[in-house]
Amino acid sequence: MRSLAAAFARSGRAVRAGAARALQGTVRTVARPPCCGATAAMPGRNKATSSYSCPELAVGQQAGEGGRDARGRSPHGEEEERGDAATAANLGDPDIVKSPSDPKQYRYITLQNGLCALLISDFNYLDGAPAALSSEEEEDKDDDESEEESDEEDDDSGAEIEDGREGFDEEDCDEGSDSEDDNGDNEDFNDPDDMVFMGSLKYPDENGFDAFLKKHGGSDNASTDCERTVFQFDVQRKYFKEALDRWAQFFIHPLMIRDAIDREVEAVDSGNADTLKHEPKMNNIDTYTRLRDFWQRHYSAHYMTLVVQSKETLDTLEKWVTEIFSEIPNKFWALALYGGNGETGFEQNSTYSIFTISVTLTDEGYKHFYEIIADALNQLTPQRANLVLLSAANEGQCHLKERWFGTQYSVEDIDKYWSDLWASDFELNQDLHLPEENKYIATDFALKVADCPETEYPVKTLSTQQGCLWYRKDDKFKIPKGYVRFHLISPLIQQSAENIVLFDTFVNILSHNLSEPAYEADVAQLEYKLVAGEHGLVIRVKGFNHKLPLLFQLIIDYLSDFSFTPAVFEMITEQLKKTYFNILIKSDTLAKDVRLLILEHGRWSMIDKYQTLMNGLSIESLSSFVKAFKSQLFVEGLVQGNFTSREAKDFLNYVVEKLQFSPLVHPCPVQFRVVDLPNTHLLCKVKTLNKGDANSEVTVYYQSGARNLREYTLMELLVMLMEEPCFDFLRTKQTLGYHVYPTCRNTSGILGFSVTVATQATKYNSELVDKKIEEFLSCFEERIKHLAEDAFSTQVTALIKLKECEDSHLGEEVDRNWNEVVTQQYLFDRLAREIEALKSVTKSDLVTWFQAHRSNKKKVLSVHVVGYGKHEGDSEVTAASEAQNSSSGEIPHLIFLPPSSLMTDVTSIKDIKAYTSTLNVLPYHKILK
C-alpha cells in the first residue's frame, strides 16, 4: 500500500472521502487562496467519456508500444488482530461522508497556523478487502497500479499539498498597461513549483529529495495552473515520516539559491523567455528577487491544504502532521471567491443544476457577510456577461493581436436586441422541464453469488470462431460495479492509409451518434469510451453493474444500425483534419510518429493519413468501409466485477447476435513487426512542420531486440536507476530543456530504451543535445559500475515493492488484465513473474546489460525534430500562430536535414521508406517467458 499526502481546498463544501481520488499511490500538496474555512472537496463526477468528442477529435492509438506502470499485486498477509488501543487511535471523523464499502478512516484537522489537512489511514486494510474508490476515482487516465503487500513496513505512503494562491491578481491581467512593472506576478507563478524543491535550509542538497525518493521506490511531481500549484510524492511506508519532513522543509525554508534559479529559468519553455528573462532585463527587474517575493507573499499556511495517506493510525498521522507542518508560516489574511458548478451529483443532476458562489472571509469580513453576498449577486447580470466565439470563419474580421501567442481577435458590444431582451422579463422556453424517468439508474446493489469457481486471474469462459471472452468475478473489492471491455479486431484497418482514416471517421461519428442517447447513462454514473485502436474498435463501459448491460447494448445497437447524414460526415471530417494537423505541428508527437514509422514495418504515418483526408473522402467510401468492417471480425472481451459467469457470456453473445458477422479467414495479428536496426548509429533529422516554432525534440533510442521477461525487468531497473541522474545532468545542470526523461520501450514486443530531451532551437542545436545525451550515458555507465552493492540491492527492493503494491480500486486490476487481453499475451501473472526475475538480478548483470547496448554492436536511432531558431541556422522566425494559419490548409511533407560536423559518425536517413525497406524485419514477438 502506498502512503500519500495531498492537499486541496474548496470553500463551502462538505468534507468527503472522495477527496482521495488523486491519492492512488501519490502524495500531493496544494496551496490555495485564503481558505481558513475551506474543506477538502469531493472531485466532480466524470462525464461519459469518448475519445471522439468535438472539437478536438481523438484518433487511433499513435503509440504502437506497450507501456505500463511497474506496480502490481501480491498475496495478502496481515495481522489478524489489533488491540482496542489501536482501534481508538484510529477513530475517523464521523462527519466525513464516505462509501459504505470503504474501510479507510478519515480525519480533518486545522493546524494553528491555518493549514487544513485531511488524514487518511489504511490501518484497517486487514481482511484483504482494500478501499473501493468511487467512480470519480476510477479514472482511465494514467491510473497508477498499486497493491498492498504482506510486509506492512514496506507499504508505500504519500502526501499532497495544494497552494491555490498562485494565480494572478486583477491588475496583472491588464494587457493595456504600459507600466514597466506590467509583467507582474503572473509571469512568475510557473517557477516556484520547481524553485522551492531545489534544496532547503535543513536539507540543502539540490537533488536530495528526488534521490531520497528514488532510493526508496518513491516518486514526486508538481503542477501549476492559473490559481493553484499541486505538489505530491509517494514513498515506501517506513520512510514516510522522514520524507514528510524533507518535503515540508521546502515550504518552511527553501533555499532558492540564485544560481539554481538562473539555471531553472534557462530550462523552462522558450514561451516564458520574455517574461522571465528579456522583459525583466529591459525593465531592470530582478527575477530572483521577484520570485522570492512571490514565495513570501503566496506560500502561506492558510492558503494550503494537505492530504496524507498511509498505513498508520490517524493519531500517528495527526501527530506527524502537527509536528512537521506547523512550522509553515502563516503570513497574512486575505479574501477569496469561487463560483461555478462542481458537476457532482449534488450540484448537477437530472433534476437541477446549481451555480455556487463560495466566499472565504477574514474575521473582519465575516462581520459584513450580508453586504459581501449582495455585492457578489449584483455582479451576476446579463449585462456583465462576456461571449467568446471561436471559429475559422472569423478570419479577416479580427484586427487585434494577443500578446503571447499572436492570436487574432476582436471585441464588440453585444447586439442591442439581445441585450435588451436579456434585461427584460422574457418568457421561459417551454422545453425546460423535468426529464423522463432515467432507466439507467441502478436500484439493485446486491453482490452476486458466484456461479463458478473463483480464480485469481481471468479465465476464458467462452471461445468460438467469432470470438472469446475472459472473465473474473470480483472477490476482493466487493462493490456492486462492473467493467466490460471489448476489442473488435479487423485486418481491414491497416490495409491502407485511407482505411485508417475511414476507421477514425467511423468511430468519431459513432461516438457523436451516441452522445445524446447515452446522456442518461452518464447521469446515472455509467461511463463509456470508444477508442479507434490500430487493429480494431475498443469499447469500454464501467459503472454500477445493475444497468451496465443496458449501456453496452445501446452502443452495440448503434454500431449495428450505424448511419449518418452528409452534414455529420462533413463536420466530423473537418474536425479530424484539425486533429491530424495538430498532431503534426507538435514536435513531440511528430518525433514519436517518425520513430515508430522507422521501427514498425507496415505502419502508416500521420502525414499519410492527413494527405488522404485532405484529398477528400466520399460518403460512399465510408459506407462501404463500415459494411466491410462489420462483416468479418474477431471479437475478444473481458468482463470483471459484480457479474456471474452466465451474465458475462451474455455480453459476447449479444455482440455476435446483433452484428451477425462472419469469423476471420486468417487470424489478425494485433501488433506490428519491427525492423532489426543495424549495428550503427542512425540519425533521422527532420524540420518541424510548425513554421516558426522554436521547440525541438531529441530522442536517442537503443534497440535491445526480442527479449525475455528477465531482460525486461533488467531494462526497467536500468531506467529506474537512470531517472534521477538523467534529470540532474541534462536538465538541472546542463539546462537543455524542461522535459527530460529516460523510458523503457516495448515496441510491438521488441525491447529498448530511450532518452528524450525537449529543447528550443533558440537556445541549443539538436545535435549538441544529442551529444550531451551521449555524455550523460557515458557518465551513467561509470556511475553504475561503481554503485555499492547495498545501494543496488536497495533499488532492486524498491522496484519489487512497486510491483507488489496493492491495487487501490478494481479499475487498476482491470487495466492490467485488459492489457494482456488486448495485446493477446494473456500473461495475467506477469507481475509475479517479474518479481521472481528481479530477485535473481545482480549488479554485474545490470552493468553487463547496459554495456552490451553501448558496445560496438549497439543499435542506436536518434530522432530529431528541429525547431526554428538561431542555433539551427534560421535568421528570421515567423510567428508560430501566423505560420499555422497559413499552412493549415497545405499538405505537409517531411524535410530531412543532413547531419552537421557535430555528428559525422552517423548514418543519416533521408527517406524513411526507402531506408527501412533495406532492413531485415524481426518475427512477431511477445515478452512472455
N, C-alpha and C positions, 0 to 999 in steps of 0.2 A: 504494500500500500504506500503510495506516495503521500508525503505531507506537504501541505500547501499553505501559503499565506497570500491573501488577496485583499484588495480594498476597492470598494466603490461606494458612492453615496448618492442618494436622491432624496430630496426633502419631501416630507408629507406622505410617505408611503409606509405600509406595514412591513416589518421585518419578515422575510420569508426565506425558507430553506432553499428556494430556487436560486438564491444569490450565489450558490456554489457552482453554477453552471460552468464557469470558466475554470473550475478547480480540478479538472480531470488530470491530475498529475502536474499541476503548476502552482506557482506562488505569484501573487500579483500585489502591487502597491499602488494605490490611487490617491492622488491629492486633488481635491475639488475646491470650488469656490466656497466661501464661508458656509460651513454646513454643520453648525453646532447642533441643529435639530434634525439633521438628516439621518436616514437609516439605510441599511443595505436593501436594495430593491430587487424584486423578482425580475429577471430578464423578460423582455417581451416575447410572446408566443411567435414561433416561426410561422410564416405563411407556407401554404403548399408550394413546394419548390419545383421548378422546372429549369432545365438548362437552356431553354429556348425562348424565354420571355423577351419581348421587345423592350427598349430599343437595341440593347446590346445582346445579340443572339449568340448562344453558345454553339460551338461546332464540335465535331468529333474529337476524341481524345488525341491530343497532339504528341503525347509522350512516347508511346510505344515502348515504355520502360516500366518494369515492375518496381515499386518502391514502397517501403513500409517502415513503421516505427520499430525500434528494437524491442519494445516491451511485449510481454506475453503472459502466459499463465503458468501456474504450478499447483501442486496439491496443497490443500489447506491443512494446517496443523496448528491449532491454537490451544491455549489453556482452557480447561473446561469450567473453571470456577473463578470468580472474583469475589473478594470479601465485601461485606457491607460497607466498609470504609471506602473502598474503591468506587462502589456504586454511588455513594453520597458525594464523592469528589467529582462525579461526572454528571450531575443533575443539570439538564438543559433548561433553557428559558421556556416556560410553558406558554408564553405569549407568541412564540415564533411558530408560524404555520408551516408544517412540513407534510410530506406524503406519508400515509399510514404504513407504507412498506419501506420507509427509510429508517434504518436503525441508528443512523448517526445522531449525535447530540449537538445542539447549537446553543450558543450564549452570546448575547450582545452587550458590550460594555462601552463606556465612555471614560477615557483617562482624564486626569485632572488638567492636562494641557489641551483638552478638547478633541483629541484624536478618537474617532469612533472605530470600534473593532468588532468583527464577527468571528467568533471562535467555533471551529468545527472539530469535533472529536470522533475518530473512528474506533475508539477504545472498545466498543461493544461489537466489533466485527468478529464474533466468536463462533458463529454457527454455520459458517460457510455461505451466508446469505448477505453479501455486502449491499450497500445502499443502492437503491434503484432510483436513478435520476429521472426527472420529469422529461416530457417530450421536448421541452425547451432546451434541456441539457444534452439530449442525444443528437447533437448536430452531426451532419455528414461531413462537415468541413474540417479536415485536419484533426480529427479526433485522436488524442493520444491513447495508445493501448497500454493499459496499466492493470496489473493484477496483484492481489495480495499474496505474500509468500509466507512460509511457515515460521521463519525467524523474525519475531517482532522487531528485534533491534535493527534489522536491515530493511524495514519498511521505509518508504520514502515520505518525506514531508515537504510542505511548500508554503509560500507566502505571496501575497499580492498587495500592493498599495496603489491607490489611485489618487493623483493630485489633480483636482478639477479646476484649479485656478490658473492654468497655464494658457489661457486664451489671450485675446487682445482686448484692450479697453476700447471704449467707444471712439475716443479720439484717434486711436490707431487705425481706424477704418477709413479715415477721411482721405480719399485719394486726391482731393483737390488741394490739400495743404502744401504750401511751399516751404514750410519750416524746415530748417536744416536738421531738426530732430524728428522729421516726419517718419523715419523708419521705425521708431517706437519699439515697443516690446514685441510686437507680433513677428518681427524678423528673428527674434532670439529663441522663441519657445521650442524650436525643434532641437536645440543644442543641449539644454540642461539634462535631458534624459540620458545623454551619453556622458556629459561632463561630470555629473555627481558620482558616476561609477568608476572614476579613474583615480582611486585611492582616497583614503580618509585619514584623519589625524591619528586614529588608533591603529589602523591597518594601512600604512602608506604605500604598499606595493601597488603599482598602477594596474596590473592584471591579476592581483592576488585573489580577488573574489572569484573570477572566472576559473582560475587554476584550481582553487579550492573545490569548486563545484564539479569540474571535470574529473578531478581525482576521486570524488565520491559519488560518481554516477549521476550528477545533477545537471541542471541547465538553467539559464536565465534569459530574460528578454525585457524589452521596454518598447513602448509605442506611444506616439503623441498624435492627438487630433487637435481640433480648434481650441477646446477648453479643458482638456484633461490629459494627463500622462499616466500610463499604467506601467508599473514595474512588477516583475514577477520572477520567482525562482522555485525550483524543487530540488530536493536532495535526499539521500538516504536518511532515515529517521534518526539514527544515532548521532548524526552530525547536524541535526536541525537547529538546536539551540545556538551552537557556535555560528552557524550560517546566518541565523536571525540577527545575531549581534553584529557580525561583519556587515550585513546588509543594512541594518538600521543606522550604522555609522555614516553611511552616505547621505542620510537625511539629517543627521545630527551635526556632523562637521566634515563635509567633503573638502578635500584639498583644493581642487580646481586650480591646479598649477598652470601658470601662463603657457609654458611650453606645451603641455598636454592639450590645452585649449587651441593653441595655434595649429597643432597637428590635426586636431579633430575638425577644425574649420577647413583645412585642406582636403580632408577625406569626404566631406559631405557633398551632396549632389551639386553639380555646377549651377543648378537653378537657384541656389542660395548664395552664390558668389557675390551678387550685387548687394544683398542685404547684410552679409556677414563680413565682406572684405572691401569691395570697391566704394560703396556709398559711405560707410563709416570712415574710410580713409579720406575721402573728399571732404567730409563734414567734420573732420577732426574728432571723431567719436572713437573711444577706446572700447572695442568689442569685449575685451576681457572684463573691464570694469562694468560694462552693461550686463554681462552675463552674471557676474557676482551680485549686482544689484537686483537682477531678476530673481535669482535664487533667494536673496534676503527678503524680497517682497512677497513671493508666492509660495515658497516651500515652508509653510506654516502648519503646525499640527492640526489646527481646527479646519484646515482645508482638506485634510487627509482622511481616508477611510482604509482600514486594514482588514484583511481576511487571512486567517491562518487555519490550516487543516493538517492534522497529524493524528497518529495513534497514541496520543497522550490523553490524560483526563482533562476535562475543561478547567479544573482548578489549576493543574500544572500549566496549561496554556495561558490562563489568565495571569498567573504569577510571572511567567516569562515575558509576556507582552507588556505587563505593567512595569516590570524591572527594566526592560530594554528600550521600549518606545516612549516612556515618559520623558526621556531626555530630549525628544524632538521639540524645538522651541515653538511656542505659540506667539506669533509676532504682532498680530493686531486683529481687530474685529472688522468685519465687512458685511456686505449685503449681497445676496444672490437671488436670481429669479429664474425659474424653469417653467416652460409651458409646452403643452403638446399632449400626445396620446401614446402611452407605453405599449399599446397593442396587446396587453394581457387580456385574458378573458373577462376581467373585471372592468376594464376600460373600453374594450371594443368587442362586441359580440353581436349575435343576430338580433338582439332587442334594441340596443342603444350603443352610441359611441360618445365618449366623454373627452372634452378638451379641458385638461387640468392645468391650473396655474399654482405653482408652489413658490412661496417666498421665504427665504431664510433671513431671519431678523436678528439684529443685535438686541441687547437688553433694552436700549432706548427705543428701538424700532417697535418692539413688542407693545410699548405703551400706546402706539398710534396705528395699530394694525387695521382699524376700520378705514382710516384715510388712505393707507397704502393699498388696500384691496380696491377701494373706489377708484384710485388713480390707475391701477392696472386694468380694471374693467373699462374705464373710459378710453383706453387705447385700442380696444377691440371693436373697431367700427369699419365698415366697408371703405370709408374714405381714407383709411390708413393702410389699406391692402396694397401689396406690390404684386403684379402679374409678370411672370417671366416666360417668354415664348422662345423656344429654341427650334430653329428649322433652317435647312439649307435654302429654303425659299426666301429667306430674309437677305440673301446676298445682294449687295448693291444698295440696300436701304440702311445699312449700319455704318455711320461715319465716325464713330468714336472708337478708340482702341484701348483695350485693357492693358494695364502696365506690364504685367509679368509674362503673360502668355501671348500677348498680341492679338487677343480675340476681338473681333469687330462687334460693336454693339450700338444700340441707340436707346434713347429714353424719351418717352412721350406721355402726356396725360391720358388717363382712361377716358374713353368716349363719353360725352356728356349724357347721352341717352341712358347708358348703363349706370353711370354714377348716380344719376337722378333716380333711376329705378331702384337701385340698391338702398338708397337713402329713404325710400318711401315704404309704406306698409303694404308690400305687394302680396299677392295671393300665393300660397304654397302649392307646389306641384302635387297633384293627386297621386302620383306614383310613389310618393313617400308614405309607405305603410308597413305594418309588421309583416315579416315573411311567413311563408307557409311552414308547416312542421318540418323539421330537419330530420330526414330519415337516416342520416349518418351518425347521429348522436348515440353513443353506446349506453346501454342500460344494464347489460349483464357483465359484471366484473368478477365472476367466479373463476377460480383456477381450474383448468380442465384435468380430469383424471387420465393418466397415460393409458393408451391402448396398445402399447408395445414396450419391450424392454428399454429402459433409459440407457443412453450411451453418452460417453464423454465428448465425442465428436460427431459431426453429421454422418448419417448413413444414407445410402442410395435406396429409397423405398419404392421407386418406380422407374422402369427403364424400358423403352420401346425404340423402334427405328426412328420415331419422330422426336424423341427427347428423353430426358431423365430428370428425376427430382431428388434432391438431397434434403434431409430433414433431421432436425434435432429439437426435441421439446425442452423448453427452459426448465431446469430443475435447480437453478442457482439464484436467480433474482426474484423469482416467484411474483411476477407482476402480470396483470391482465393485458399484456401488449404483445404484438407480433411484428415480425419483419418478413417481408416477402420480396424476393429478388429474382428476376428472370432475364436470361440472355437469349435473344432470338438471333441465331447465327445464320449468316448467308454469305456464300463466296461471291455473290454478285457485287458487293460493295467495293471491293478492292480491284475490280477488273479494269477500271478506268478512272481518270480524274473526274469525268463527267458523272459517273455513277456515285462517287463520293459526294459531289455537290448536290446531286438529286436526293441522296440519302439525308444529308443535312437539311435540305429544304423540306423534305417529307416529315422529318421528326419535329422541325420547328412548327410546321403547320398543324401537325397532330397535337402538339402542346398548346398551340393557340386555340384549337377547337375545344380542348378540354378545360380551358381556363374558366369559362362560365359554369358549365355543369358540375365541375369539381369544387366550386367555391364552397358549397355547403359542407363538403367533407373537410375542407380547410378549417371552417368554423368549428367543426367537431373534433379538431386536433388530429385529423388523419392527414398524413403527408405523402406526397408522391414526387417522383423525379424521373424524367426521361433523359437518357443520355445516348447521343449518337456515337456509339463506340466504333472502333476501327474495323471490327469484324461483325458487328451486329447491334441491334437495338437493346439497350438495357432499361428495364422497367423496375423501379424500386418504390415500394409502398411500406409505410410503417404507421403504427399508432395502436389504439385500443383494438384488440382482436375481434371484438363482437361484430363490428360493422366494417372491418377492413376488407372482407371479401367483396362487399358492395363497391368499394372504390376500385379494387382491382378489376372487377367485372366491367365497370364503367370504362376503364382505359382500354380493355380488350374489345369491348363493343365498338368504341370509336375507332380503334385500329381496324377492326373487321369492316366497318362501314365507312371507311375513310373517304372523305370528299372535300372539295374546296372550291371557292369561287375565284374567278380571274383577279378580283380585287385583292383577295387574301394572298394569292400567289405573287402578285406584284409587290405587295407590302413586304412579305417575308423575304423575297429575293433581294429587294433593295436594302433591307436591314442586314442581310447576310453579306452583301458587298462591303458594308461598313465594318462588320465583324472581321472578315478576312483582311481588309485593308489595315485595320487597327493592329492586327497580329503582325502584319508585315513591317509596319513602321516602328515597332518597338524592337530595340536592339537585342534584348534578352530572348524574346520569343523567336526572332529571326535566327539567332545563333543556335537555338535549340532545333529549329527546323532544318537548318543547314547540317548540323551534326548528325541528326537522325537520317537525313537524306543520304549522307555518305555511308552510314553504318548499316542501315536496314535495306536489304535488297527488295526491290519492287515497291518501295514507298513512293507515294505521290507528294510533291512539295506543295506548300501553301501557295506559291506562285502559280503552279499548275492549276490549282483549284480556283484561284482568283481570276486567272485568264479565262478559264472555262465559263465562269459565271459572268464575266464582263462581255464575253462573246455572245451570251444570251442562251437561255433555256426556254423550251417550249412547254406549254401546259400539257401537250400530248406526250412529250417525253417523260414528264413526271408521272402521269397516269400509267404509262406503260411500265415504268420502273417499279412503282408501288405494287402493281398487279404481279409482276415477276417476283418481287421480293417476297410477297405473301404466299406465293405458290409453292415454294420449296424452302424449308427451314429445318434447322435442328434447334430445339428449344431446351435449355437447361435452366433449372430453377433451384433455389434454396429457400426453405421455409423454416423459420425458427421462432420460438416464443411460446405463447399460450395457445397452441393448436394441437389437436390429436393427429396421429399419422393419417387417418382417413381424411380429415379436413385438409391436410397438406396436399394430399393427392388430388383433391378437387381443384386446386389451382391449376395444375398442369393439365388436367382433363378438360377444364374449361377453355384453356388456350387452344388445345388440339381440336375440340369440338366446334369452337366458334370460328376459327380461322380456316379449318378444312384444308390444310397444306399437305403436300407430299414430302416424304423424307428426302434428304440429300442423297444423290447418287454416290458421291465420294465424301469422306469426312473433310471438314473445312478447318484447317489449322487456325488457331486464334493468336498467332504470333507471326512475326516476320523471320525470315532467315537473315543472318547477319554476315557481312563480309569479313574476311580474315585480313586484318591490316598487315602490311609488310613490316619487316623489322627495320624500321627507319622512323624519322620524324617528319610527319606530313603537316603542311600548313595550308589551310583554306582561308583566305583573307578576302572579305567582301566589303563593299561600301554600304553603309546604312541606306535603307530605302527612304528614310525620312530626311530630306534635304534640309540642311541647316541644323540638324540635331547633333549636339556635341557628344552624346552618350555613346560609348564604345563598350563592347562585351568581349572578354577574352576568356576562353575555356581551353584548358590543356587536359586532354583525355588520354588515359593509359588503358589499353585493352589487355585483359588477362586471358580471355578465351572461354571455352566451355569448361567450367569448373564444377567442383562438388560442394556439398554443404559445409564441410570443414573449411574449405578455402573461402567460401562466402563469409563465414564468421571471422576468418582472419582479416578479410577486407573491411568488415565492419569495425573490428578492433583497431585496425590501422587508421581509418578515418576518424574514429573517436579520439585517438591519441593525437591526430593531426589538427583537430579543430581549433583548439586554443592557441597553439604556436602559429598556425596559419593566419589567424586573425591578428595576432600580436605583430607578426613580422610584416605582412602585406598591407594591413590597414592602419594599425596603431603607429608603427614605426615608419614604414615607407609611405603611408598616406596615399596609396594608389587609388583607392576608391572606397565608397561607402559600403557596398555589398561585396563581401569576400567570404568564400566558403569552399571547403572540400566536400565531395559527395561520393558515396558508394553507388555505382551504376550497375543495374541489372537490365541490360538492353536486350529484350526478347530472349532472355536466358543466358546471354553472354556477359560475363562479369568484367568489371573495370572500375576505375575511379577517376575523378577529375578534380581540378581546382579551377574555380571561376572568380574573376575579378571584374566588377562593373566600374569602368573608369570614364574619363572625359578626354576627348581629343584636344580640348583647350588646355589640358594640363600634361598629358602623357601620350607618347606614341605607343600603340598597341604592342609592338614588338619589344619595346622596353619592358612593358608589363610582363610579357611572356618570359623574358629573360629573368625578371625578378621572381617569377613563379619557380623557374628552374633553380635559382639561387636558394629560394626557400627549401625546395625539396632536397637539395644537397645538404643544407644545414640540418634539416629534419632527419636525414639518414644518420648523421653524426649523433644527433640527439638520442635516437632510439638505440643506437649501438652502445651508448654509454648510460642507458637507462638502468637504474638499480633494479635488482630482481624484486625487491619488495614493492617498488613503485609500479613495476609491470604487473605484479600479482594484484595490486590494488585496482588497477584499471580493468583487468580481466574480471575481477569480482564485481566491479561497478557495472560492467556490461551484462554480466549474468543476472544481477539484481534487476536491471532494467527489463530483461526478458521475463523475469519471474514476477513482475509487478501485476497486481490484480486488476482485472477489468473493472472500471468504475460504473459501467452500465452495459446492458445487453448489446447495444449497438456496436460496441468495440469488439466483442466476440464475433458478432455477425460480420463486421467489416473484414476481420481476419479470415474467417471461413469463406466468405464470398470471394476474396482474392484468390483462394485456392481453386474455387469452382470456375470463376470467370477466366482464369488462365489455364484451366484444365490440368492442374498439377495434383490436386486432391491430397496434398501432404498436410493434413489438418494438425498433426502433432509436430509441425516444423519447429516451433519454438523449443519444445522439449529436446528435440534432436540437436538443435543449435547449442543449447545449454550444455549438453553432454559433450559436444565437439569442443566447446570453449574450455572445458575442464582439462583437456589434454594439450592445449596450446602452450608452447613455451616461448620465451623471449627470442631464442635462437630461430624458432620457426618464423616469427614475425620479421626479424631482420633479414633472413634469407628470402622471405616472400617479397619484401619491399625491394631488396637489391636485385631480384630477378626482373622486376619491372624497370629497373634503371640500368640494366646491363646493355651490352652492345646488341642484344636481341630484342630490345624494347620496341614496343609498338605504340607510338605516340601520335595523336592527332590534335593539332592546335586549330581552333576555330576562332577567327577574329571578325567581329562585325565592327567596322571602323566608323566612328563619328566624324563630324566636320569640326576642324579646329586647326590652329597654327602648328600643332605638333604632328599633324598629318598632311601638312603642305597646303592647307586651304587658306587663302589670303582673305577671302570675303565669305562671311557666313550669312545666308539669308535667314530671316526669322523662321523658326520651325513652323509656326502656325500658317504663315504665308505659303510656305512650301507645301504643306498638307493641302491647303485649299487649291493650289494649282495642280497637284499631282493626284488627287483622289480619284479622278476620272481616267487617269492614264493606266496602262497596263505595264507594271514594273518588270524589270529583269535584273538579275544579279550582275553587278560589276565586280569582276575579280581583279584584285590588286596583286602585283608582284611583291616578293619579299625585298626588304632593303638590305643594306650591308650588315645590319644587326643580326640577320638570320640567313646566312649564306649556306648553312649546313643542313637545310631542309629541302624536302621535295614539295614543290608548290602545286596545288590543284587549281587548274584554270577552267576546267569543265568537269563538273561532278559526275554526270552520267558517263561521259567518255572515260574518265579515270577509273571509276568503280567497275566498269564493265571488264577491265583487265584483271580484276582481283578474284581470288577464289571465294566461294560462298560456303560458309560453315553449315553443317547439317542443323536441323531443328534441335534445340537443346533445352532441357528444363533442369533446374537445380533441385534434384530430388534425393540424392544419396550422399 
